[in-house]
Amino acid sequence: MSVSEYASDRAVMRNIATGVPGLDAVLGGGLCEYSFNLIAGAPGAGKTTLVQQILFANASPQGCALYFTVLGEPTVKMLRYQRQFEFFDPARVPTSVRFVNLASEASGGDLDAVLRRIVAEVASAQPAFVAVDSFRTIVGEHRSADADDQLTIAQFVNRLAQQLTTWEVTSFLIGEYTQAEQRHPVFTIADTILWLSEDVDRNSAARKLRAVKVRGRGPMPGLHTFRLTAAGVQVFPRIPDRVRPPRVSPAVRLGTGVPGLDAMMGGGIPAGDVVLLTGPAGSGKTTFATHFVAQGLRDGESCVVAVFEEYPEAYLARAQTVSGDLDHMVDVGRLAVTYLRPLDLSVDEMLEEIQRAVERVGARRVVIDSLSGFEVALAPTYRADFRESLYRLVGALTASGVTVMMTDEVIDSQPGGRFTQERVSFITDDILVQRYVEIDGALQKVLSVVKMRGSEHATDFRTYRLTAEGAVIGDSLTQYRGITTGVPVLEGAARPASER
């Protein structure tokens, strides 16, 4: 194709789906055909597995892949471990994916010999994909600061890149580099650079991927969590790629299922809102959230509950007091209860799990029980950004058209203490606060609607009871003053001695 044809045709580059869940979104749509890609990072970061997963997803007998190994890991040893992954298909070796060892050429440090071998193998196989693992090992004998050595490396990289481009293959160079080595010539020539890393914080470790450079694309910025599982690599993009339907009309109200609560909220919860239910331990937060789920199921909606502090079986067993048919709703695919307790998770992994459940059952209501458990389940490296992480999580869920209810435990025994945590209240549309107060020498549970965006709501405190059938809203406490102190006083009654 001529230069003028390239200049006039924006669609000249064909997209290649990587076959790695989540990676195409990070790259801005996948890999460009015939691109020269560098996969960099520390040893053990997952570079080899990532590239082989891409090759097995795309290579065929008509467009095979050549995978060159060097000194870092003998071919037989590498295959012994890589074939444990589900993407690895031994039947496609060597018809679709061929492995070639360059140990004899690389051991002598003769870069010309290495290049000649690569050229000969490519000319013979006519592949669609070429990978060199580890490219860093090839130039390992030429890493001095000597100007001649650096020139030799630069010339080798340029010649290799030119050859790969001339052959019209999609290529991958795998190398162990540090952040300080990004002035290496290969970083300049590469069309795409993926950096894999592992952050270690005390007893926790989190794998992250960053698209440092993607020519001709707008990659997703930032660090993205990824995991190595039996299936291979899975990437969790920071900004989920979801279709965003129009926001539900705020005129639509959802019933809470708690007798008396809808009236306090001006007719129920506006559809599409984010509701925060906060209170001390034992105040009934999970019971209220279960009412919300049960009412949705009665109204023909599907629901998802993400639990962090107990197993799904325990949650369903305790929920029987509110609704006796939740197990049946799970069986028929109307309700999904996801357990997300394992430590070292990222918010993006949690979002992916919840979103899959939402799409599987077609949910319109999501309960997160609780934010305290959610934060504990995060790897320490993500807890520092809890506000930002929660903002992205809730934003992605509401963009899918669901209504979200979150529970959160607040521990504050001081009179007039805070109702919510400042770091999470800003993302919510509606806030319900539960408190304990002492009335006539007995501990009483009270509830108030603190915040509802764009909606009238009750502003008084009301008592509520947790019965064998669930929660029930009781009387208003408008005749009392000083409720927020925890020791309210009946209007007209004698003041406590402490106030005299």
C-alpha positions in Angstrom: 0.0 0.0 0.0 1.3 3.4 -0.9 1.9 6.3 1.4 -1.0 8.2 0.0 -3.3 5.2 0.5 -2.2 5.0 4.2 -2.9 8.7 4.6 -6.4 8.5 3.2 -7.7 5.4 4.9 -8.2 5.5 8.6 -9.5 1.9 8.8 -6.3 0.5 7.4 -5.3 -1.3 10.6 -7.2 -4.4 11.5 -8.0 -5.0 15.2 -6.7 -8.1 16.9 -8.7 -9.3 19.9 -6.2 -10.4 22.5 -8.3 -13.2 24.0 -7.4 -11.9 27.5 -10.5 -10.8 29.4 -10.4 -7.1 30.0 -7.2 -6.4 28.1 -8.8 -5.2 24.9 -10.7 -2.4 26.8 -7.4 -1.3 28.4 -5.7 -1.1 25.0 -8.5 1.0 23.5 -9.9 -1.8 21.4 -7.3 -4.6 21.1 -3.9 -4.9 19.4 -3.2 -3.3 16.0 -2.3 -5.8 13.4 1.5 -5.8 12.5 2.3 -3.9 15.7 5.6 -4.2 17.5 4.8 -4.9 21.1 7.0 -4.8 24.2 5.8 -6.7 27.3 8.0 -5.5 30.2 8.2 -6.0 34.0 10.0 -7.9 36.7 10.5 -11.7 36.7 7.4 -13.6 37.7 5.0 -10.8 36.7 3.1 -12.9 34.2 4.6 -11.7 30.9 5.1 -15.1 29.3 1.7 -16.3 30.3 0.1 -13.1 28.9 1.8 -13.4 25.5 1.1 -17.2 25.1 -2.5 -16.6 26.0 -2.7 -14.0 23.1 -1.0 -16.4 20.7 -3.2 -19.4 21.5 -6.3 -17.2 21.0 -5.2 -16.0 17.6 -2.7 -18.4 15.9 -3.9 -20.9 13.3 -2.3 -23.3 10.8 -2.8 -20.6 8.1 -1.4 -17.8 10.4 0.9 -19.5 12.8 2.9 -18.1 15.7 6.7 -18.5 16.2 7.7 -18.3 19.8 11.5 -17.9 20.3 12.9 -18.8 23.6 16.4 -17.9 24.8 18.4 -18.6 27.9 16.0 -17.6 30.6 13.9 -20.8 30.6 14.5 -23.9 28.5 11.6 -24.6 26.1 10.7 -28.0 27.6 10.5 -26.6 31.1 8.5 -23.6 30.0 6.0 -25.8 28.2 5.7 -28.1 31.2 4.3 -25.2 33.2 2.4 -23.3 30.6 0.4 -26.3 29.5 -1.2 -26.2 33.0 -3.3 -23.2 31.9 -6.7 -23.8 30.3 -5.8 -21.7 27.2 -2.9 -23.9 26.3 -3.9 -26.5 23.7 -1.2 -29.2 23.1 -2.9 -30.3 19.9 -2.1 -26.9 18.4 1.7 -27.4 18.9 3.4 -27.1 16.5 0.8 -26.6 13.7 -0.4 -23.3 15.1 2.2 -22.3 17.7 5.8 -23.3 17.1 8.6 -23.0 19.7 12.2 -22.3 18.6 15.1 -22.1 21.0 17.9 -19.5 20.4 20.2 -20.6 23.2 23.1 -21.5 21.0 23.1 -18.2 19.1 22.4 -16.0 22.1 25.0 -17.7 24.4 27.9 -16.4 22.3 26.6 -12.8 22.4 26.6 -12.7 18.6 23.6 -10.5 17.8 24.1 -10.9 14.1 23.8 -14.7 14.5 20.6 -14.3 16.5 19.0 -12.0 13.9 20.0 -14.4 11.1 18.3 -17.3 12.9 15.2 -15.3 13.5 15.1 -14.2 9.8 15.6 -17.8 8.6 12.8 -19.2 10.8 10.4 -16.5 9.9 11.1 -16.9 6.2 10.5 -20.6 6.4 7.3 -20.5 8.5 5.7 -17.3 7.2 4.0 -16.7 10.6 1.4 -14.1 11.5 2.8 -13.7 15.0 6.4 -13.7 16.4 7.4 -13.6 20.1 10.9 -13.4 21.6 11.2 -14.5 25.2 13.3 -13.1 26.7 14.5 -10.3 24.5 16.4 -8.9 27.5 18.5 -12.1 27.6 19.6 -11.7 24.0 21.2 -8.3 24.6 22.3 -9.3 28.1 26.0 -9.5 27.0 25.9 -5.9 25.8 24.6 -3.9 28.8 27.7 -1.9 29.6 27.7 1.9 29.4 30.3 1.7 26.6 29.1 3.8 23.6 30.0 1.2 21.1 28.0 -1.5 23.0 25.0 0.9 23.2 25.2 1.6 19.5 25.3 -2.2 18.7 22.2 -2.7 20.8 20.4 0.2 19.1 21.3 -1.1 15.7 20.2 -4.6 16.5 16.8 -3.4 17.9 16.3 -1.2 14.8 17.2 -4.0 12.4 14.9 -6.5 14.2 12.0 -4.0 14.2 12.5 -3.3 10.5 12.5 -7.0 9.7 9.3 -7.6 11.7 7.6 -4.7 10.1 8.7 -5.8 6.6 7.3 -9.3 7.2 3.9 -7.8 8.3 3.7 -9.9 11.5 2.4 -8.9 14.9 5.3 -9.3 17.2 6.0 -9.4 21.0 9.3 -8.8 22.8 9.3 -9.9 26.4 11.9 -8.5 28.8 12.7 -7.9 32.4 13.2 -4.2 32.8 13.1 -1.7 35.7 11.4 1.7 35.6 14.8 3.3 35.3 15.6 1.5 32.1 12.9 3.0 29.9 15.5 4.9 27.9 16.5 1.6 26.3 16.1 1.8 22.5 13.4 -0.8 22.4 11.0 1.5 24.3 11.3 4.1 21.6 10.7 1.7 18.7 7.8 -0.3 20.3 4.3 0.5 19.1 2.7 -0.8 22.3 4.3 -1.1 25.8 2.6 -3.1 28.5 4.1 -2.9 32.0 3.3 -5.7 34.4 4.1 -5.2 38.1 3.4 -6.6 41.6 2.8 -4.3 44.5 3.7 -5.9 47.9 2.3 -4.3 51.1 3.0 -6.2 54.3 1.4 -9.7 53.7 -0.5 -8.6 50.6 0.5 -8.7 47.0 -1.5 -7.2 44.0 -0.7 -7.6 40.4 -1.1 -4.5 38.2 -0.9 -3.8 34.4 -0.4 -0.4 32.7 -0.6 0.5 29.0 2.5 2.8 28.9 2.2 3.4 25.2 -0.2 2.4 22.5 0.3 4.0 19.1 -2.8 5.0 17.1 -5.1 4.3 20.1 -6.5 6.0 23.2 -5.6 3.4 25.9 -7.4 3.4 29.3 -5.1 5.3 31.7 -3.9 4.2 35.0 -3.0 0.9 36.7 -5.4 -2.0 36.2 -5.5 -5.1 38.4 -5.0 -8.5 36.9 -4.9 -12.0 38.2 -3.3 -15.3 37.2 -5.7 -18.1 37.5 -6.0 -21.6 36.0 -7.7 -19.9 33.0 -4.7 -17.6 32.5 -4.6 -13.8 32.8 -7.7 -11.8 33.5 -7.5 -8.0 33.5 -9.9 -5.8 35.5 -10.1 -2.4 33.8 -10.4 0.6 36.2 -13.2 2.1 34.1 -15.6 -0.7 33.1 -16.6 -0.8 29.5 -20.4 -1.0 29.9 -23.3 0.2 27.8 -25.0 3.0 29.7 -28.7 3.1 29.4 -30.7 6.3 30.1 -31.1 7.0 33.8 -34.4 5.8 35.2 -37.0 8.6 35.8 -36.8 9.8 39.4 -40.6 9.8 39.3 -40.4 6.0 39.6 -40.3 5.0 43.3 -39.2 1.6 44.6 -40.8 0.1 47.7 -38.5 -0.6 50.6 -40.6 -3.5 52.0 -40.4 -2.0 55.6 -43.8 -1.0 56.8 -43.9 2.7 57.4 -40.5 3.5 55.8 -41.9 4.4 52.3 -44.0 7.1 53.8 -40.9 8.6 55.6 -39.1 8.6 52.2 -41.8 10.5 50.3 -43.2 7.4 48.6 -40.2 5.1 48.5 -36.7 5.2 47.0 -36.3 7.0 43.7 -35.3 4.4 41.1 -31.6 4.6 40.2 -30.6 6.2 43.5 -27.7 5.1 45.8 -29.0 4.6 49.3 -26.7 4.4 52.4 -28.0 2.7 55.5 -25.8 3.4 58.4 -25.9 2.6 62.1 -24.1 0.7 65.0 -23.7 -3.0 65.3 -27.0 -4.9 65.8 -29.2 -2.0 64.7 -30.8 -4.0 61.9 -29.0 -2.7 58.8 -29.0 -6.2 57.1 -32.6 -6.7 58.0 -33.7 -3.4 56.3 -31.5 -4.3 53.2 -33.2 -7.8 53.1 -36.6 -6.1 53.1 -35.5 -4.1 50.1 -34.5 -7.2 48.3 -37.6 -9.1 49.2 -39.9 -6.3 48.1 -38.1 -6.1 44.7 -38.6 -9.8 44.2 -42.3 -9.4 45.0 -42.5 -6.6 42.5 -41.1 -8.8 39.7 -37.5 -7.4 39.8 -34.4 -9.4 40.0 -31.8 -8.6 42.7 -28.1 -9.1 43.6 -26.7 -9.1 47.1 -22.9 -8.8 47.6 -22.0 -10.0 51.1 -18.6 -9.7 52.7 -19.1 -10.7 56.3 -20.9 -14.1 56.0 -21.3 -17.0 53.6 -24.3 -16.9 51.2 -25.9 -19.9 53.0 -25.8 -18.0 56.3 -27.2 -14.9 54.8 -30.1 -16.8 53.2 -30.8 -18.7 56.4 -31.1 -15.5 58.4 -33.2 -13.8 55.7 -35.9 -16.4 56.2 -37.5 -14.2 58.8 -38.1 -11.5 56.2 -38.9 -13.7 53.2 -39.2 -17.4 53.1 -38.7 -17.9 49.4 -35.2 -16.4 48.8 -33.7 -19.9 48.3 -36.3 -20.5 45.6 -35.5 -17.2 44.0 -31.8 -18.2 43.8 -32.8 -21.5 42.2 -34.9 -19.9 39.5 -32.3 -17.2 38.7 -34.1 -14.2 40.1 -31.6 -13.6 43.0 -27.8 -13.9 43.1 -25.9 -13.8 46.4 -22.2 -13.2 45.8 -19.6 -13.8 48.6 -16.6 -11.5 48.3 -14.7 -12.1 51.5 -11.2 -13.2 50.2 -8.5 -10.7 51.0 -6.2 -8.9 48.5 -9.1 -8.1 46.1 -9.2 -4.9 44.1 -12.4 -2.9 43.6 -12.3 -3.7 39.9 -12.4 -7.5 40.7 -15.4 -6.9 43.0 -17.1 -4.7 40.4 -16.6 -7.4 37.7 -18.1 -10.1 40.0 -21.1 -7.9 40.9 -21.6 -6.8 37.3 -21.6 -10.4 36.0 -24.2 -11.3 38.6 -26.3 -8.2 37.6 -26.2 -9.2 34.0 -26.8 -12.9 34.7 -30.1 -12.3 36.6 -31.1 -9.0 35.0 -31.0 -7.3 38.4 -32.6 -3.9 39.0 -31.6 -3.8 42.7 -28.2 -4.3 44.3 -27.3 -4.5 47.9 -23.7 -4.2 49.2 -23.6 -5.5 52.8 -21.4 -4.0 54.1 -18.9 -1.3 53.2 -16.9 -2.1 56.3 -16.5 -5.7 55.1 -15.8 -4.4 51.6 -12.9 -2.3 52.8 -11.4 -5.1 54.8 -11.5 -7.4 51.8 -9.5 -4.9 49.7 -5.8 -5.4 49.4 -4.0 -2.7 51.5 -2.7 -1.0 48.4 -6.3 -0.2 47.4 -7.6 0.9 50.8 -5.7 4.2 50.6 -7.9 5.0 47.6 -11.2 3.7 49.1 -13.2 6.9 48.3 -12.1 6.8 44.7 -12.6 3.1 44.4 -16.1 3.2 45.9 -17.0 6.1 43.6 -16.1 4.1 40.6 -17.9 1.0 41.9 -21.2 2.8 42.6 -20.9 4.9 39.4 -20.6 1.8 37.2 -23.5 0.1 38.9 -25.9 3.0 38.7 -24.8 3.6 35.1 -26.2 0.1 34.4 -29.6 1.3 35.6 -29.7 -0.4 39.0 -30.7 1.0 42.4 -28.0 0.4 45.0 -28.4 0.1 48.8 -25.2 -0.1 50.9 -24.9 -0.7 54.6 -22.2 0.7 56.7 -21.3 0.4 60.4 -20.6 3.6 62.3 -18.9 3.4 65.7 -19.3 6.6 67.6 -20.4 6.7 71.1 -19.9 10.4 71.6 -23.1 12.6 72.1 -24.0 14.3 68.9 -21.6 12.1 66.9 -21.4 11.8 63.2 -24.2 10.0 61.3 -22.1 8.7 58.5 -18.5 8.5 57.3 -17.6 11.7 55.4 -15.6 9.7 52.9 -18.6 7.7 51.6 -21.6 10.0 52.2 -20.8 12.3 49.2 -21.5 9.5 46.7 -25.0 8.8 48.0 -28.4 10.2 47.0 -30.2 9.0 50.1 -29.0 8.4 53.7 -30.9 6.5 56.4 -29.5 6.7 59.9 -30.1 4.2 62.7 -29.2 5.0 66.3 -29.6 3.7 69.8 -31.1 6.1 72.4 -32.2 5.6 76.0 -35.8 6.3 76.7 -37.3 5.7 80.2 -34.3 3.6 81.2 -34.5 1.3 78.1 -32.4 1.1 75.0 -34.5 2.1 71.9 -33.8 1.9 68.2 -34.6 5.1 66.2 -34.4 5.9 62.5 -34.1 9.2 60.6 -34.0 10.1 56.9 -31.0 12.4 56.8 -30.7 13.1 53.1 -32.8 12.6 49.9 -31.7 14.4 46.8 -34.6 16.1 45.0 -37.3 14.6 47.2 -39.4 15.6 50.1 -39.0 13.3 53.1 -39.7 13.1 56.8 -37.2 14.9 59.1 -38.2 13.5 62.4 -36.8 10.5 64.3 -39.0 7.5 64.6 -38.7 4.3 66.6 -38.6 0.9 64.9 -38.7 -2.7 66.1 -37.1 -5.8 64.8 -39.7 -8.5 65.1 -39.9 -12.2 64.1 -41.3 -11.0 60.7 -38.7 -8.3 60.2 -38.5 -4.5 60.8 -41.5 -2.3 61.5 -41.5 1.6 61.8 -43.1 2.9 65.0 -44.0 6.3 66.4 -42.5 9.7 65.8 -40.3 11.2 68.6 -41.2 14.8 67.9 -42.2 15.2 71.6 -38.6 14.5 72.6 -35.6 16.8 72.4 -31.9 15.9 72.5 -32.3 12.7 70.6 -28.9 13.0 69.1 -27.3 13.0 72.5 -28.5 9.4 73.1 -30.5 10.5 76.2 -33.6 12.4 74.9 -35.9 14.3 77.2 -39.6 14.5 76.9 -40.8 18.0 76.3 -42.3 19.5 79.6 -40.6 16.9 81.8 -38.0 17.8 84.4 -34.5 18.3 83.1 -31.9 15.7 84.1 -29.8 16.7 87.1 -26.8 17.1 84.8 -28.5 20.0 83.0 -29.7 21.9 86.2 
